[in-house]
Amino acid sequence: MKKIIIHWTAGCYYPTAHEKNCYHFLVDKDGKVHTGNFKPEDNLNCTKGTYAMHTGGGNTGAIGVAMCAMAGFKDKTAPGRYPITAKQFEAAMELCAQLCLKYGIKISPETVMTHYEFGIRHPSTTSAGKIDIIFLPPYSWVARQDIGSFIRTKIKWYKQKLQGDK
């Protein structure tokens, strides 16, 4: 696996059957990690249709991690009825750190990114214009353009913590 792409589901707080087909890992509002229907390794070859289709144009070699939240999101003033929780966000960042360690993924903007960042970098894909993740309710002070960097900093912190625990 070469990269991690982080999402919100634009749904409720717990994964649906459909969402389990789209992502490798889903984190609910309480921070519990749910495993999707496909293993990350299923995304090594994305030509057969038996893989997690989380990022249009960017699934090959990519692990999809999603936070179950943000249904009804419009903007910062209307985050919807299911905003990302702090516990959920932190659990997702720790999961990403674990995945970076397991798969030897370096934490950089090219290898660990939000779906939004992927879409900006690849405007000819169906991921262009995706808004996950442009707002973090638990950290509403983080500007849209800084969210990817904030996420990577959190993942690096968890990775260092996990390495120190060994």
Buried (B, 14 or more C-beta within 10 A) or exposed (E): BBBBBBBBBBBBBBBEEEBBBBBBBBBBBEBBBBEBBBEBEBBEEBEEEEBBBBBBBBBBBBBBBBBBBBBEBEEEEEBBEBBBBEBBBBBBBBBBBBBBBEBEBEBEEEBBBBBBBBBBBBEEBEBBEBBBBBBBBEBEEBEEEEBBEBBBEBBBEBBEEBEEEE
